[in-house]
Amino acid sequence: MSCRSQHDANEILIAVHTADVGPWDADMRGGWWPEGEPTFPLVLGSDGSGTVVDAGRSVRHLAIGDRVYSYSFANGKGGFYAEYVAVAAEKAAHIPYTLSMMEAGGAATVGLTALQGIDNALHVKRDEIVIIHGATGGVGSLAIRFAKLRRARVIATARGEPGLQFALGLGADYVADGQDGDIAAAARGFSSKDVDAVLATVGSGLEQVIDSLRKGGRVAYPNGVEPAPKERTGIEIISYDGQSGVREFEALNDAIRQGNMIVPIAAEFPLDQAARAHQRLAAGHVLGKIVLRVQPG
């Protein structure tokens, strides 16, 4: 899509550089919508990066020429699979200097979701043992880094040797096979201390992971993880949605800078090959993020 969207006083117009490809995009393509009915024609893409080319009169913290990244879920004016997108300015932020434009294009949704899981839902503390279940996807890979930033001890679950090595490379202290391994035994092998918290980005194998938690432990998962964990006596189960706003982006930018973080990019496709990107997503075993390159360079 090459036409420029109209924008309101509180919105910015972004010339998109990189668009994120997430499983929620595939769900929307398949007919799912979070609430109500979508407006057609429908442009996919909940987040991405680019340059501000216009700003409404009420916008104060962003200006024309700024390099920004944004998370605007189910945006009524269309998504990031386009050359231009109009979003509310509060749902965008300056790109941290540690990230490239491409990395930032895949960082907003998963970064906000991962950080809010570690900080807001689980309130992870120093020296706690935390399991990141499903550690090789976009949320899980960043959650490892955020948990380590909080000085936690991290056990990461992944599938297969490449996934396990990928999680170790991101800073996990210990890894376990999340599908076929005995997670409780792995946790005991890591430490005599019981697991304090779990951040679950996938539902498969989650009940076995929760078996390793101490009484009074916490489990957090983003809404949409299926199957959702069952209630258990003595275990706090927390569901949440990643939120996008000025304060939320400030917290994310601080964490990214403090941790000198990178965003693992598993695959990059040009915009006109979005179908191939979705096919790659459906194939599974993605280590990091898949993105669409909208602009060269």
Secondary structure, DSSP 8 states (H G I E B T S, - for coil): --S-----TTEEEEEEEEEEE-HHHHHHHTT--SSS---SS----SEEEEEEEEE-TT--S--TT-EEEEE-TT-TT--SSSSEEEEEGGGEEE--TTS-HHHHHTTHHHHHHHHHIIIIIS---TT-EEEEESTTSHHHHHHHHHHHHTT-EEEEEESHHHHHHHHHHTT-SEEEETTTS-HHHHHHHH-SS-EEEEEES--TTHHHHHTTEEEEEEEEEETT-SS----BTTBEEEEE----SHHHHHHHHHHHHHTT----EEEEEEGGGHHHHHHHHHH----SEEEEE-S--
